[in-house]
Amino acid sequence: MNAISVREAGWKDKEEILAISQKIWEGEDYVPVVLEGWLSQGGLLVAELSGKVVGFAKVTELSPGEFWFEGLRVDPAHQGKGVAKALAQAQLEWTLSRQPKTIRLATVETNEPSLHIAQNLGFREVARFFYLEAEVRKPQKVRELRAPAPEEAWEFLRGSQVLAEGKGLLGLGWRFCQASPELVGELAQKEALFTLGEPPCGLLILVPDPYTPRELGCLAFLDGEEGILPALLRFAQGWAAQNGQKILSAMVAAPWIFRFLLAQGFQFIPELGAVLVLEYAPS
């Protein structure tokens, strides 16, 4: 059997990567949308068999020292040959050489092969979320919200039981970032923070999906006094409608927010099960 080799991708690999991506999820893979950005950023690895690209995977530095594994794909014609394992091992080695503070990834609990590979490499579950989504419908009446100062938003976040349920992680789509004053500052610059009251009695974080921003809006955080949650959610629907997005998604760890969103028309996808966030924990 030919050995699998893994190396950093270059622009010359673009067409082979796209050809693999077209075979994923019946041609609905997001990789074509983000590939040029990935190639420009670096951290994109390709696996080769007999000189042919048969898989790829991406390492993204979300903040200094905070690394995220994403986008692992294997050509269906070459699955079962150890390509995914080789790519995951290469991702880990590439990242460890950069002295990371944290390394994380996410997968669904039903994806047993990916879980097996990650756990064998030393990854352990640190948080569990559930993915919900709803069709975007422009509401009739939307209460005006204000943009809080980053210090206000961080003070609210750090005391939030919703954030605690998610082990301090914010689900920005299928990417999970450690909440911090620095991240809140970045979100403020992107006009992603919304609140009611002074001091805030609720907080909403809204961002475009990192992979399909034109289609999906992400309700990255929702918490507040019970009476204002519907107003915050109507604002989120209006925000997504204004941006032309078709779906509003949410990654939810807190049971009461999960129940609230279900009552408001969000749908849970049972086939996915829980979304597990894993972190590298060397022994």
N, C-alpha and C positions, 0 to 999 in steps of 0.2 A: 504493500500500500504506500502511495506517495505521502511524504510528510507535509503537514500543513505549516505554512510560514505566515507570519503576521508582521506587517510593517505599517508605517504611517502612510496615509493616503495622500495623493497629489491630484492636481487637476486632470492629469491624464487618465485617472481612474473614474472620472465622472460618468461616462456612458455605461461602464460595466456596473457601477453602483445603481444607476437608474434602472438598468435592465433587471437587476435583482428586485428592486423596490416595486417594479410593476407587477411582480408575481405575488406580492404580499397583500393580504386583505382584499383580494379580488380587484387589485388596481387602485384601492382607495388609501394607500399608504401616504403619510404626510411628508415623507423624506424629500420628494421633489421640491416641496415648498421651501425647505430649510437647507438643502444640500450646499448651495453656494456659500451660505453663511458658515456652515460647518467647515467647508474646505478653507475658507478665509481664516477662521479662528484657530485651526489646528486641533489636535486631539482626536482626529478621525482615523481609525485603524481599519485596514482591510486584511482579510485572510485569503491566501492563495493556495490552490492545488494545481500542480503542473503548470504554473504560470498564469492561471486563470483566477480572477477574483470571484470567490464563492461566498463571501460574507463580509460584513462590516459592523463596526460599533463605534460609538462616540463617547468621549469623556469631555465634560463641560465644567469649567470652574465658575460656580455661581457667585462666589465672593472669594476674597483672598483665603486660600487654603480649604475652601469648601467645595469638594469635587462631587460631580453627579454623573453616574453611568446611564446612558440612554441609547436608543436607536439600534440595539443589536438585531441584526437581520442575517439570515442564512438562506441562500438559494435553495428552494424546496428540493431541487434535484440532488443536493449534496447534504441534506439533513441526515442525521444519524451517523456521521463520520467523525464527530468530535470537533467540528468547526466552531460551534458556539462555545464550547469549553475552552478552546484555544484562544478565542477572541476575549472571553472574560478574563482569563489568566493574563493575557497581554495588557488589557485595560488596567488590571490591578498593578502589574509591575510598572507600567508607564506612569501611573499615578503615584505609587510609593516612591519613585525616584524624585518626585517633586515635593517631598516632605509635607504631605497634606495634614490638615487639622482633622478633617472628617472626609469619609467616602461613603456615599449612599446611593441607593438605587430603589426602584419600586417595581413591583409586579403584582399580578392578581393571585389570590390564593389557589385558583384553579390551574395556574401555569406550573405544574409540578416539575417539569424538566428545568425551567429557569430557577426555581427555588432550590432544587437539588444542586445545581452548579454553584449558585451563590453561597449556599450554606457550606458546601465543601471548601470554598475559598476562604471562609471565615466570616461571612456576613450573618448578622443576627437581626431578627425583627425588633424594631424600636417603636413603631407606631402602626396603627391600623385605621384606615379610612374607608368610607363607602362613597362610590361615585354616583351622583344624581344629575339628571338633566331635565330641562323643560323647554318647550318651544317658546320663542320670544314673541310676546304679544304686547303691543304698546298700551299701557294702562291709560284710563281716562283722566284720572287725577293723580298727580305726582307731587308729593310734598317736597319743597325745596330743602336741600341739605347744604351744609357748608363744608369747606375743606379745613380740617383741623391742622393745627401746627404739628409738626412731627413729634414734638415733646408730649403734646396732649395725646396723640394717637398711641405712642409707646407706653405712656402711663396707663392708658386703658387696656392695651394688649397684655401687658405684663401681669395685670390683675385679673385677666379673663380666664374663667374656668373652661371656656371653649378652646382657648389656646392650650391650656394645660391638658385637656383630653387628647389633643393632637401632639403631645410631648414637645410643645414649643415649635412645631413645624407649621408652615403655611403652605397649603396646596395651591400653587400657581399653575393650574391645570394639572398635568401629570408630572410636574416637577415640584419637589418639596424642598423649601428653603427654611433654614433656621431663622426664626424671628429675632431681630436685633434692632437697636437704634439705627444702625447704618442702613439696614434693609428698609426700615420705615422711612428714613430720609430719602432713599431712592424712589420709593413708592409715592412719596409726597411730590417729588419732582415730576413724576409721570402723571400727576393728578389722579391718583388711584384711590385716595382716601376720602371718605365721606362720613359725616356725623350729624347728629342732632343734639342740641342742648349745649349749655356751657356751665359746668364742665360736661363733657360728652356723656349722654345716657345711652349711647349705642354707637357702634362703629361698623362700617362697611368698607371692604376692600374689593375693588373691581379691576381686573386686568384682561387684556385680550389673551386668548390661548397662545402659548409660546410656539405651537406647531401649526395651528390653523386659525390665525387671528381674524381672518375675514368671516369665518363661519361661526366660531365659538367665542363667547364671552365667559369669563371665569369669575364666579362669586368666590373669591379666595378667603374671605372671612366675613362672618355675620354674627354679631352678638349685641345684646342690649336688653333693656327692660322689655318685658313681654308685650306691653301695649304698643311699642313702636316698631317691633319686628315687621309687621305687615307694611308699614310705610317705607322701611328700608328696602324691603323686597320689591315693592312697586317702583322705587327709584332705580333699582338694579335692572328691572325689566325695561324701563324707559331708557336707561343708559345703553343697554344692548340694542334696543330698537333703533336708537339714534345712530349707533355705529354700524347698522346694517347687518348685524349678526343674527343668525337663525336659531341658535341654541344657546341657552344659558346653563352652564355646568357648575357643579360644586363638588368639592372633596370634603366630606364631613366625618368628623370623629365623635363629636358630642351627640349622644342619643336624642336629647331634646331638640336640637337643631335639625337632626335627621327627621324626627317626627313632624316638626313644624313644616319643613319643606315638602314632605309627602302630602300634608294636608293642604298645601298651597299649589298642588298640581305637578310637583316634580316627580320624576320616575326613577326608580331604582332598577338596575339591570341585574337580575338574579344570576345570570350565567357568569358574570364576572366574579361574584362573591366579594370578599373584602379586598381592598387594595393595601398591600403590605409594603411599608417602608423598611428597608433593611440597611444596616450600617456595618461597615467593616470593623470587626472587633478581634484583632489578633490575639491569640492566646499567649 
